[in-house]
């Protein structure tokens, strides 16, 4: 999408701002979906942690932290595109 906007700019098209805005809107949607997915997975892990005893609870909490880290990394990657 961004490359399309650059091509349009080079060709002198007038709707370049719309294309750039659409690109950033798409990026925002991806970021929101990542956060939503992470929240759902963490909620499922927390619910499961209630049903398992002992050391597994710690493992599930670590997975939750890893999910937060993954979302942060993926968000950075998308911002750098």
C-alpha positions in Angstrom: 0.0 0.0 0.0 2.8 2.4 0.9 4.6 1.6 -2.4 1.4 2.4 -4.3 1.2 5.7 -2.5 4.8 6.5 -3.5 4.1 5.5 -7.1 1.0 7.7 -7.2 3.0 10.6 -5.8 5.7 10.2 -8.5 2.9 10.1 -11.2 1.4 13.3 -9.8 -1.8 11.8 -8.7 -3.9 13.9 -6.4 -5.3 11.3 -4.1 -2.0 10.4 -2.5 -3.1 11.6 0.9 -6.1 9.2 0.8 -3.8 6.3 0.0 -1.4 7.2 2.8 -4.3 7.6 5.2 -5.7 4.2 4.1 -2.3 2.6 4.7 -2.1 4.0 8.2 -5.7 3.0 8.9 -4.8 -0.5 7.8 -1.8 -0.6 10.1 -4.0 0.6 13.0 -6.4 -2.2 12.3 -3.6 -4.8 12.4 -2.3 -3.4 15.7 -5.8 -3.5 17.2 -6.3 -7.1 16.0 -3.0 -8.1 17.5 -3.9 -6.7 20.8 -7.3 -8.3 20.7 -5.8 -11.7 19.9 -3.3 -11.3 22.7 -6.0 -10.4 25.2 -8.1 -13.4 24.2 -5.1 -15.8 24.4 -4.1 -14.4 27.8 -7.6 -14.7 29.1 -7.8 -18.3 28.0 -4.4 -19.0 29.7 -5.5 -17.4 32.9 -8.7 -19.4 32.9 -6.8 -22.6 32.3 -4.3 -21.7 35.1 -7.1 -21.8 37.6 -7.7 -25.5 36.7 -4.1 -26.8 36.9 -2.1 -27.2 40.1 1.5 -26.4 40.9 4.3 -25.5 38.6 2.1 -25.3 35.5 0.6 -22.0 36.8 4.0 -20.4 36.6 4.5 -21.7 33.1 1.2 -20.3 32.0 2.0 -16.9 33.5 5.3 -17.0 31.6 3.4 -17.7 28.4 1.2 -14.6 29.1 4.3 -12.4 29.5 5.7 -13.9 26.3 2.5 -12.9 24.5 2.9 -9.3 25.7 6.5 -9.3 24.4 5.4 -10.8 21.1 2.7 -8.1 20.5 5.2 -5.4 21.3 7.7 -6.8 18.9 5.2 -7.3 16.1 3.8 -3.7 16.6 7.4 -2.3 16.3 7.9 -4.3 13.1 4.7 -3.0 11.6 5.6 0.6 12.5 9.0 0.2 10.8 7.4 -0.9 7.6 
